[in-house]
Amino acid sequence: MTKIQTEQLAGLTLGQATAYIDHYSPELLQAVPRTLGRQAIGLGAELPFVGQDTWHGYELSWLTPKGKPMVALATFVVPFDTPNLIESKSFKLYLNSLNQSKFADISQLYRTMKADLSACAGGPVQVTLHNVNELTAFQPTWLPGRCIDDLDIEVEHYDYKPELLQLKPTGALVDEKLHSHLLKSNCLITSQPDWASVYIHYKGKAIDHASLLKYLISFRSHNEFHEQCVERIYLDLWKLCEPEFLMVYARYTRRGGLDINPMRSSEACDQPNLRLTRQ
C-alpha cells in the first residue's frame, strides 16, 4: 500500500480492540473509498464492469416499543459504482448497536438501516428483511458448471501471481461455466483468512483449467478486501481471454454474522443467489 492508502485505512476499527455498543449508533459505520483498491489494479473513473456486493446478515435483532426482542435475517445490496464500500467490522458493530434499541415497527428499522447504509456507501443500498423461517433466500444449493478442484496439479505459488493464467493452445472459443471452492485471501488490515467459492462464466478464448486453479490458489497469502479480489480476478481474466461476456462471482463464508458476495459482470444481468452449505 502507498503511504496515502495506509493513512486512509489507519482510522478503521478493523484490527483494533473495540467496545461493543448495543444502542443505536450509526456513526460506527465506516466507509472505504473504492478508489483505494481500484487504483492498485489500474482502474480509473470508467469501469469495465457492472455488478454489486451482496451481504447477508444472520444476527439482526432489535427491541419493540415494549422492550420485546425481535430477530430477522437481512440482505443488503451495495451497487458496484458507489463511491465507498462498507468496512465489514464497522458493519457488524453497527448491526450490534441495534440489539438494545427500540423501533416502532419493522418498517422503521428498515428505513433507518437503508438511510444509514446508503449514507456510508455514498449511494442507494437495497435492504431486504427476512423472517427467520424463510427458506427461499437462504436455501443451500450448488454452483453451476464444472468444479476444477479435482485437477491433479502441483502448486508452488501462494501469493498472487497473474502470470500463471494461460489459454488452451487450441485457440477455441467457448461458452463455459467453472467454479472452485479453493479461493482464500486475507484481510487487508488484520490478515485474518477470508474463505470463498468462486463462480466464473465467460464466453471467449478457452482458459486452461489447471492454470486457472493455480492462479486462484495464488491468492492464498494475498491481502486484500473481498470486493477488490473479485475485481482483480475479473480484470486478469478479461485481459487473458478477451471475452464476449464475463462474470466473476465470489461467495465468501460468514464472519461475525455477515457474509460478503461480490459480483462483477461485463453486462447487466441478474446475480444468482447461490448460497452454499459452508455459508
SVG drawing of the C-alpha trace seen along z (x, -y; Angstrom):
<svg xmlns="http://www.w3.org/2000/svg" viewBox="-45 -10 52 46">
<polyline fill="none" stroke="black" stroke-width="0.4" points="0.0,0.0 1.1,-3.6 1.6,-6.0 -1.7,-7.7 -3.6,-4.4 -2.1,-3.4 -3.1,-6.7 -6.7,-6.5 -7.1,-3.0 -5.4,-3.8 -8.6,-5.1 -10.7,-2.0 -11.8,0.0 -10.8,3.2 -7.9,4.8 -8.3,2.7 -9.8,3.6 -13.3,2.3 -16.1,1.8 -19.4,3.4 -22.1,0.7 -25.6,2.2 -27.6,-1.1 -28.2,-2.6 -25.0,-4.2 -24.9,-4.9 -21.6,-6.7 -20.0,-3.3 -20.3,-2.7 -17.0,-3.4 -16.6,-3.9 -13.6,-2.8 -13.1,-4.6 -13.3,-2.1 -10.6,-4.1 -8.0,-2.7 -8.2,0.8 -9.1,-0.2 -6.1,-2.4 -3.8,0.5 -5.1,2.5 -5.1,-0.3 -8.8,-1.2 -10.0,-4.8 -13.3,-6.6 -14.6,-4.5 -15.1,-0.9 -15.1,2.1 -17.8,3.9 -21.1,3.6 -22.3,5.6 -22.9,5.4 -21.8,6.5 -24.5,8.6 -24.2,9.1 -26.3,11.4 -26.9,10.6 -27.7,13.6 -27.6,11.9 -30.0,9.0 -32.0,8.1 -33.8,5.1 -36.5,4.3 -40.2,3.4 -41.5,0.3 -42.5,2.6 -38.9,3.9 -39.5,7.3 -36.5,8.6 -37.1,9.4 -34.9,11.2 -34.7,11.3 -32.3,12.1 -31.3,9.4 -29.9,9.0 -28.0,5.8 -27.1,5.0 -24.4,2.3 -24.1,1.2 -20.6,1.5 -20.5,-2.2 -21.0,-3.6 -18.0,-5.8 -17.4,-3.6 -17.5,-0.1 -18.7,0.5 -15.9,1.7 -17.0,5.1 -16.2,4.8 -17.9,1.4 -20.9,3.0 -21.0,5.7 -20.6,3.2 -23.4,1.1 -25.8,4.1 -24.8,5.0 -25.8,1.5 -29.4,2.3 -29.6,5.0 -31.0,2.9 -32.6,0.2 -36.3,-0.3 -38.1,-0.7 -41.8,-1.5 -42.0,1.4 -40.0,3.3 -40.7,0.6 -38.9,-2.0 -36.0,0.4 -35.9,0.9 -35.9,-2.8 -33.2,-3.5 -30.8,-0.9 -31.4,-1.9 -30.7,-5.5 -27.6,-4.8 -26.0,-2.3 -26.7,-4.4 -25.1,-7.4 -22.0,-5.3 -21.7,-3.8 -22.5,-7.2 -25.3,-5.7 -28.6,-3.8 -28.2,-0.5 -31.0,2.0 -32.2,3.6 -34.5,6.7 -35.6,8.1 -36.5,11.8 -38.4,13.8 -36.1,16.4 -38.3,19.2 -37.9,18.0 -36.2,20.7 -36.1,19.3 -33.3,16.7 -31.2,18.9 -31.6,22.4 -28.2,24.0 -27.5,25.0 -24.5,25.7 -22.5,23.6 -23.2,24.2 -20.7,25.6 -17.6,27.7 -15.7,27.7 -12.0,27.6 -10.8,28.5 -10.3,32.2 -7.5,31.4 -4.2,33.1 -1.9,30.1 1.4,29.2 1.2,25.9 4.2,23.7 2.8,20.2 0.6,19.0 0.9,15.2 -0.9,13.5 0.7,14.5 -1.4,13.5 1.2,14.8 0.0,18.3 -3.1,17.8 -2.9,19.4 -5.2,20.1 -5.7,23.6 -3.4,23.9 -6.3,24.8 -7.4,21.2 -11.0,22.3 -13.9,20.0 -16.1,21.4 -19.1,20.6 -18.0,22.0 -19.1,22.1 -16.4,23.0 -16.1,22.9 -13.7,23.5 -14.0,23.7 -10.3,23.1 -10.2,19.3 -8.7,17.9 -7.3,14.5 -6.5,12.5 -8.0,9.3 -6.0,6.3 -5.8,4.9 -5.8,7.9 -4.5,10.7 -7.4,12.9 -8.3,15.6 -11.2,15.0 -12.6,18.2 -14.7,18.3 -16.1,20.3 -15.8,18.5 -18.0,18.9 -16.8,17.8 -18.9,17.7 -17.3,16.5 -17.6,16.6 -14.3,16.2 -10.9,17.9 -10.7,21.1 -8.9,20.9 -6.6,23.7 -8.3,25.1 -5.1,26.1 -3.7,22.7 -6.9,21.1 -6.8,23.3 -3.2,22.5 -4.0,18.8 -6.9,18.9 -4.8,20.7 -2.1,18.0 -4.4,15.6 -3.9,17.8 -1.4,15.4 -2.7,12.3 -4.0,9.4 -7.0,7.5 -10.6,6.8 -13.2,9.2 -14.5,6.8 -11.0,5.9 -10.0,9.5 -13.0,10.2 -12.3,7.1 -8.7,8.2 -9.8,11.7 -12.2,10.1 -9.6,7.9 -7.0,10.7 -9.5,13.0 -10.7,10.1 -7.2,9.4 -6.4,13.1 -9.4,14.4 -10.8,11.2 -14.3,12.4 -17.6,11.5 -19.1,12.0 -17.6,12.4 -19.0,12.8 -17.0,13.4 -19.0,14.1 -17.5,15.0 -19.4,16.4 -17.4,15.8 -18.1,17.6 -19.6,15.5 -17.7,13.9 -19.4,12.2 -22.8,12.9 -22.1,11.4 -21.1,12.8 -19.9,10.7 -20.6,11.8 -19.2,9.5 -20.3,10.0 -18.7,8.3 -20.0,8.7 -19.4,7.3 -23.1,6.6 -26.1,6.1 -27.6,9.4 -29.3,10.9 -27.0,12.0 -27.6,15.7 -28.4,16.4 -26.2,19.4 -25.7,19.8 -23.5,22.8 -23.6,25.2 -20.4,23.8 -22.0,20.3"/>
</svg>
